[in-house]
Amino acid sequence: MESSETIRAHAIDFFLENGADPTAGMQEVIVLADGCYSGRRFFCAELQVAWNPQTGILSLIDDKAETTEISINDEDPTANAA
């Protein structure tokens, strides 16, 4: 499983690549389901990133609600537009 620092770095890169103000704050939320850890969500302006540790998928959601999913558990990350 990827470290929280790695996931956070991917989120920050996505936000900056999609026009987020570098001085804007980022919110990070730990997601729980039935009392168990279920991932993390990051928010910056109208951009979102969701991490699912069970699948190893990082969902990148832009300001037009378009989602790109990437696997970051593999040595060679793959991207799939949804």
Beta strands, then each sheet from edge to edge (+ up, - down):
strand 1: 27-33
strand 2: 36-44
strand 3: 47-52
strand 4: 57-61
strand 5: 67-71
strand 6: 78-81
sheet 1: 1+ 2- 3+ 4- 5+ 6-
end
